[in-house]
Amino acid sequence: MRRMTGALLAAALACVHTARADNLDPTEQKIVAAVKAHAPQALALLEQSVRINSGTMNARGVRDVGQLFRKAFDELGFRTRWIDMPPEMHRAGHLVATRDGNRGKRLLLLGHLDTVFEPGSPVPAWQDSAGGRVRGQGVSDMKGGDVIVIEALRALQRAGALDGARIAVMFTGDEEEAGNPKSVSRGDMVELAKRSDVALSFESNIPDKNGQATATVGRRATATWELQVQGRQGHSMGVFGTNGYGAVYETARILDAFRREVAEPGLTFNPGVILGGTEVALDDANSRGTAFGKTNVIANTTVVKADLRYLDYPQRDRAQARMRDIVAHSLQGTSATIAFHDSYPPMAVTPGNLKLLGLYARASQDAGLGPIGAVPAEARGAGDIQFVAPLVDSLDGLGASGHGAHSPDEDLDVGSIERGAIRAALLIYRLTR
């Protein structure tokens, strides 16, 4: 460990609250002490993992990070295996670690090995920063969360509290861009969930406006939609008249009507790519394309690719019905079609999820780490937890805290590794007793 990193660690941990022993039983006190005693090793593991590029499409890098964490699970007595994906999916696969037991809830712990930073990214792999923070590729999203999982389990083992617990861990290799079909890339995860009672996911923790930690009890579903519009090509002098309005005007009408007439709380729809003209070619696989047209020619084709995010299926159905109705009322000389494709299912806010939030908040308060709030479902993007939330009580956002995820400024509050590991270890201990 370099001296600068050691200084950062000391500064970050100086503000961590001391656990109130009267709220923790003797084993829990040992768990907290074990996390604190090994904070330098946790930061070293994080740095080692972050310095390995593991962009989703860098299969070798993803596997290398998986091998690093697999070694840690092997040392903890877990049975580990690597699940390969079919070659045509161009994904590295997933790490699974399981431990059999005979007591408490059956837990499924989720993380991911990949980041959005592919080889050649100008973003530094790892950079010490000021004020107890570090910057780097995936430090908070979500290698910090992966390290929290491992450190929590290590603390449980050191305190003699891991034996008998029934725990499965899955670190996916393609969370940032899940392979298709998702029935394959997430099939093993769903099967693990069917054999579990609770799922805990360690995506980054999002502090509230007061800096207090939170957790996630609901996440919006994601879908895509494609709008294709046809117009009557002709001389521009005839626009608005015998030649109609053309594909571009019709597309503008449709998108603006969506904005004005479809929006409701928790629902968003974003047209991310639009091409229009008399010759249009969309490279769907690479999200790029070309368009040709002339100012004196009415455009005959427009293509729009977009996403749709919704809280639940009734909201999805209302939105899609209204959007289809708007598309059907075409301007003169035009026609349009719209197609929807579901991607991630919603993580509904359920009584079971809220109960887990209460247990997590109690563990945090008992450890002297303050209360835990809930993140609004619309404040997060899609995540792996959504594939299992319909099957088991679920809680997400138990990972590390940072800023600027997916950007050159992605950073991590180093002290959040210790805080997250303490909270997670206590929650796992109480669920598996």
N, C-alpha and C positions, 0 to 999 in steps of 0.2 A: 504494500500500500504506500503510495507516495505521500510525502509530508503534507502537501496541499490538501489532498483528499482527507487525511486525518484531521486537519484543522477544520475543514468543512463539516466533518462528522461531529466533532466536538461542539461546534457552534449550533448545529442543527438540533442536537439532542439536549442541549442545555435548557431548552424551553419545554421539554416533554414533562408533563405532570407526573408526580409520583403516585403510584397506586396506593389507595387507602386500604391498608391491610385488614381493617375490620369488615370490609365488604367482599373480601376474597378468602376462600378457604385455603388451608395450607398448600394443597396441590396447585391451586391457581396462583398463589404467591410464587411458587417455584417456577411456574410457567412464565410469569412476567419477568422474573429475575433472569431466566434463561434467555429470553429475547434480548433483554438489555445487555447482558454479558457478551453476546455475540453480534452486536450491531456492526462492528468493523468487518467481520466476515461476510455479513449480509451485503454491505456496500461493495466489498471486493467481488462477490458473486455477480452483483448487478453490473459492475463495470466490465467484468469478463464477458458477460452475455451481450452487452450493448456494443462492445468492440467487434462483435461478429455481425457483419451485415446480414440481415435476414429479411430483405424485401420479399414480398409474397412470391414473386416470380423467380427469386434466387433459391432454387430448391436445395442446392448444396448448403447454403448458409442457414436455411431453416433447419435442415437436418443437423447441422453442427450445433446450433443452439439447443435443439432437442436432445442431442447426445450429452451436452453439458448438464442439463437439468435431469436427464435420465440417470446419470451417475448419482446425483443427489437422492433421487427416489430409491435407487438400488441400495444405497447406504442406509436408508430408513427402513429397509425390509419390505418394500413394495415389490410386487411382480410387475415388470415393465414390458411393454411391447411397442413396436412402431407399426402403424397402420399405413401402408402405401395406398395411394390413389391410382386409378387407372391411368396409364401413360397419356392418353388423349386428353385428360383433364389438365395436364401441365401444372400439377400441384404436388408439393413435397410429401404431404401426408400428416399424420398426427401422432403425438405421444400419449400413451395411456399408461397409468400406473394404478394398481389396485391392491388393496389390503383387506383380507377377510377378518371378520370378528363375530362377536355374538352378543353385542349390547348396543343400545341406543339407536338413534336414527341412522339410516343408511345415507351417506352424504356423497354428492357429486360436486367436485370442485373444478371450475373451468378457468382456463387462461388461454393465451395464444402466443405463439412463437414468432410470428411474422410482424413486420412493420410496413409502413407505406414507403419507406426509403429504399429504393432499389440500388444495386451496385452502380457506382459512378455518381451518386448523389453528392452535391456540393456541401451538404449539411455535415458538419464534423460528427464522427462517431461518438465521441465522448469529450466533454469540455468542462473543467472545473469552473464554477461561477462564484459569485459572492453571496454572502448571507445564507449559507447553508443550503445552497442549491447547486445542481449540476444540469448541464444541457447535453443533449445527444439524441441519437436516432432511437426512438421508442423507449426512452427512459421512463416515461409515465404511461405510454400506451403501447404495449403494456408489460414490458419486462420488469418494471417495478412491482406490478401485481403478481407476476410469476414468482419473484423472489419472496414476496410476502407469504405466498402459499407454502413455499419450502421452509422458510424461517418459522412459520407458525407450527408446522409439523415437526420440525427439529426441536422446538421448544417443548412440545408435548412429549416427544420421546425422552428428552433429557429429564423431564419431570416425572417420568414413568407413567404417563397418562395416555400413551398411544395404543398400547396393547389392548386388544378387544374391540377397538373401533373399526367400523365398517366404512371404508372410504375408497372412492374411485376418483381419480384425477384425469382430466383430459386437457392437454394443451394442443390446440389446433394449429395447423401450419398455414391456414389461409383465411383467417378471420377478416382481414382487411379487404379481401376480394374472394369471397367464398366460391369454390369451384362448382360448376354445373355438370350434371343436375345435382341440386342440393339434397335430393333423396339419397344420393351416394355420398357426397362430401359430409353430410351431417347424419347419415344413417346410423353409424356406430354411436354417436352421441345420444341419439334418440333411444337406442337400445339400452345404453347405460342408465338413462333417465328412468326407463321403465322398471329398472331394478333398484331405484333410489327413492328416498322419501323427501329429500331436500336437495336443492341445487344452489350453490353459492358461486358467484362469478366475480372475478377480481379485476374487472375493467377499472380504469382510473377513478379515484374518488373526486367528486366535484364539490369543493367547499361552497357554502352559501355566501351571501353578500357580507356576512359578518365574519367570514373565515372559518365557520364551524363545519365539521365533517358531515357528510350526508351518505345516504345509500339510495338505491334505485329499486322501487317496487313495481314500476310499470315502464314499458318502452313502446313507442309507436311501431306499428308494422310498416314495412316498405314494399312498394310495388313500382313497376315502370309502366309507362304508357307511350304509345307511338301514334302520332297524328299524321295522316297522309291526306293531302289536299290536291285536287285537280281543278284546273281552270281551262278556259277556252283560249288557246293561243291566237294572237292576232295583232294588228297594228295598234299602237298605243292611243291613236286618235279615237279609237272606238271604245276605250275603257269607260265604264259607267253606263254604256249604251248597249248597242247590239252585241258586242263582244263580251259583255258582262264585266265582272270586277276582277277576275284573275285570281290565281292561287294565293298570292301574297296578301291581298286585301282580305280574302276569306280567312286566312290563317290569323291575321291580326284581329278580325272580329271574334273569332272563336276564343283566342287566348284572353282577350280583354273581357269577354263574357264570363269565362272561367273565373277571372280575378274578381269580377263584380258580383257574381251570382252564386258561386259554389262555396266560397270560403266560410268556415265556421271554426270555433275554438278547437284547437288540437289537430286541425287538418291543414296540410300544406301540399302544394303541387308546383313543381319547378321545371319549366322548360329549359333544359340545359344545352341542347344543340338544336339549331334550326338552319335549314338549307332551303333556298328557293331560287327559282329561275326557270329557264327553258330546258336546261340539262342539269340533272342533279345526281350525284353518286355518293352514297353514304357507306363508309367503311365502319360497319357496326362494331366489329371486334375491337377496333382501335379508337372508337369514338371520334372519328374525324371524317371529313368528306370534302367534296368540291361542288361548286355550282357555277353555271354559266348563264348569262342573260344579257339583254341589251335594254337600254332605257326606252327605246321606241317599240319594244315588244312586250306584250302582256304575258306575264309568267304563267306557265301551265302546270308547274309542280312545286309543292313545298312538302318538306318532311320535318317533323319535330320529334325529338326524343326527350323524355322527361321522367321525373319520378313523382310518386304519390306517397304520402305518409299519413297514417290514420291511427286513431286510438283503438278502434274495435271494428268488427265486421259490419255492424249496422251503419257506422259512419262511412265505411268504404262503399257500401251498397248505395247509400244516399248520394254520395259524391259521383260515383260512376253513372248512376241513372241520370243525374242532372247534366253531367258532361256529355253523355250520349245525346240527350235531347237538344242541347245547344249545337252540337255538331250536325244534327239532322236538319236544322233550319238554315240551309245554305243560301248564300247570296246568288243572284242571277249569274248563270254561266259557270257555276262551280259545283263541286261535290266533295265530300270528305268522309273519311272513316277513322275510327279510333279503336285501338286495341289495348287491353290491360293485361299485365302479367304480374301475379303475386310473387314476392320474393321472401321476405322475412315475416313470419306471423307476429301478431301483437303479443306483448307481455301485458296481460290485463292486471289491474290492481285488484288483488283478491284478499279476502280475510286471512288466508294462510300467509301471503306475502307480508301483510301488515304485522302479523304476529311475529314473523322472523325479524322484521325491522325493530319491533319492541325488544326482542331478545338481544339483538345486536346493540341497540342503544343502552340496554341495561349493562351489558358487558363493558361498554365504553365508559359509562359513568362509574361503575364499580372499580374500574382501573384508574379513575381520576382523569380520564381523557375527555370528559364533557359529553353533552347530549349529541344525538345523531338525528338530522332532519331527513326529509324525503325530497328527492329531486323530481320535479314535474316530468311526466312522461315525454312531453314535447321538447325537453331540454337536452335529450340525448339522441344520438343516432342509433343505427341498428347494431345488434350484438348477438353473439352466440346463445346467450341465455334465452333468447326468444324461441329457439327451437325446442327447448325443454320445458319452458314455463307452462305450457298447456297441460303438462303431465304431472308436475310436482310443484310444491311450494318453492318459491325462488326469490333470491335477493342478489342484486348486482351492485357494482360500484364499491367493492370492498378493497380496491387496490390503492396505489400510491396517488398522491396529489401533485399536480403540476399545472403548467400553463402551456398554451400554444401547441397542443397535440396536432400532429400531421403537418407542422410548419417548421421552418428553419429555426424557430425560437422555442421548440419543445423543450421544456425543462422539468425538473423534479425537485420537490421539497424533500431533502434527504431524511429529515426527521419523520416524514410520513411513512417510511418503510418500517421503522420501529413501532410507531403508533398502530399502523395497519396490522402488523404481525401480532401485536398484543391483543387487539380486538378480535382478530380472526381466530387466534389460538383459544381464547376464552370461549368464544361462540362455539367452536368445534368441540371443545371439551364438554361444554354444557349440553350440547345436542347429542353427544355420543356416550354420555354417562349411563 
